[in-house]
Amino acid sequence: MPTDRRTFLASMLGAVALPALDVLDRTNAGKAARLEADPRRPQYHLLPAANWMNDPNGPVYWDGSYHMFYQYNPDAAVWGDMHWGHAISPDMIHWHHLPVALAPTPGGPDESGCFSGSAVIDGDRVAVVYTGVVAAPETKATLRDGAHSYKETQCLAFGTGKDLSTWTKVPQPVVAAPPAEINVTGFRDPSAWRHGDRWYMTVGSGVRGKHGCVLLYESTDLQHWRYLHMVASGEDVAGQSANPVESGDMWECPELFPLGEKHVLIYSTQGKSFWQSGVLNPETLIFQPEQRGLLDWGAYYAPKTQLDKSGNRILWGWIQETRPVEEYRAAGWAGMMSLPRILTLEDGVLNMQAASEAEALRQRPQNFSSSADEDRNQRQIASMRVKGVCGEILCVTRPGTTTFEFALADSQDDDAHPWLSVRYDPSNPDQTMVDGKPLPVGTTPTGELELHLYLDGSVIELFINRKAAFTKRFYYGGSRAPSAGMRITGQTSLISTLSVWPLTPISRDRLTGVTS
């Protein structure tokens, strides 16, 4: 559960001048050296030089570059004092950090934090709509989760220049309060888009004691918004809790966008991220879902999309820590961004795969050559390793009539507990077990099972048949990253593809996670 997303530090900082994030204060040499040497830090996933990262905010392709903004705490490796970190990339893979884009303004509508939002292109500038929060008594608060009491409003800022390094905030909220007729469980995470001569914007919310929902607004100028109605809502939840996100009667980070011939709604609640595909009625502007599912079955939350330079719909997500807060606080860093994922629809079902830009990181592969000799096959598999937990694996097989099992573990320890296990039993053809959890995906229409994995420090992103994703965090001791090995049982002679690529780190060290 992403509980730390709403756990503020004891004291909040105001706006301060901040250096570029890829320059860690060298006066704190001990901290810098510890971060650089931590083998659990990723080498090709985006994260700041130090401290806390969570939601992707306002990813946008602008003037030939990709910009990623994200929730960032500049002072600690725990959630709090939310700023918008900022990184730029030519290809969504190789990143360079820029100075913080948005920081809380003392006395402003975001003095207690700049929460999540989205970016749109408005002529010769980029506009971001985001949620600003201030401390408030419960009678005026929209965020009341049993521990905090905050008023949330929707704010606007404009970025200019080729690298979007200059930002100007509109001083007052552009949406100062939720609809008066709704007793909301929250009011945050705006997502805007343009259609014709009008702007539209969704805001995550919920009806207290009932269900989560998405509110819809319209505007002609991004600054004056009119509430329309709930564009989507869930079923009434069975139980309640002090934190409405945990019970499901608050939907965070919603986004509604066209994909193929349909529309797709994504939102996050109860520690998971969901998708629905269906029809956005052009007359009523009500979303009518037809199919639904989970965006990711693992440590993945608060996703956000953008269009790439070719018009593909790209999904980003926050990869959470799953170790105790005391451990990542001591480590000095927490959270990372997922790899970019291309979204498509097939018969209304959402498909995803890592963007092809990631292939630029591949080095010379190790390729499996199948034979009828099981012992020979197993010796080959045992020799194929991902050194330093920094690589990519593609396995395609026809499971046959016996159970097929695939596991990743420390290749130096034959008895090591698997970091990740995948099991397909042909007696249950419509599901695949991952770490003992049933995922509703079987083989392809041609009878194949495709497993595509990306390993990086302490994370695995797994894609099964491009129909299901599972993000796994795993942690090991020691000061060096081990080599990952595969264990495969079943009819290995039916494996058509098994390739292992070492991947090139995107920086010289683990300190920044980016090129300098």
Buried (B, 14 or more C-beta within 10 A) or exposed (E): EBBBBBBBBEEBBEBEEEEBBBEBEEEEEEBBEBBBEBBBBBBBBBBBBBBBBBBBBBBBBBEEBBBBBBBBBBBBBBBBBBBBBBBBBEBBBBBBBBBBBBBBBEEBBBBBBBBBBBBBEBEEBBBBBBBBBBBBEEEEBBBBBEEBBBBBBBBBBBBEEEBBBEBEBBEEBBBEBBBEEBEBBBBBBBBBBEEEEEBBBBBBBBBBEBBBBBBBBBBEEBEEBEBBEBBBBBEEBEEBBEBBBBBBBBBBBBBBBEBEEBBBBBBBBBBBBBBBBBEBEEEEBBBEBEBBBBBBBBBBBBBBBBEBEEEBBBBBBBBBBBBEBEEBBEBBBBBBBBBBBBBBBEEBBBBBBBBEBBEEBBEEBBEBEBEEEEEBBBEBBBEBBBEBBBBBBBBBBBBEEEBBBBBBBBBEEEEBEBBBBBBBBBEEEEBBBBBEEEBEBBBBEEBBBBBBBBBBBBBBBBBBBBBBBBBBBBBBEEEEBBBBBBBBEBBBBBBEEBBBBBBBBBBEBBBBBBBE
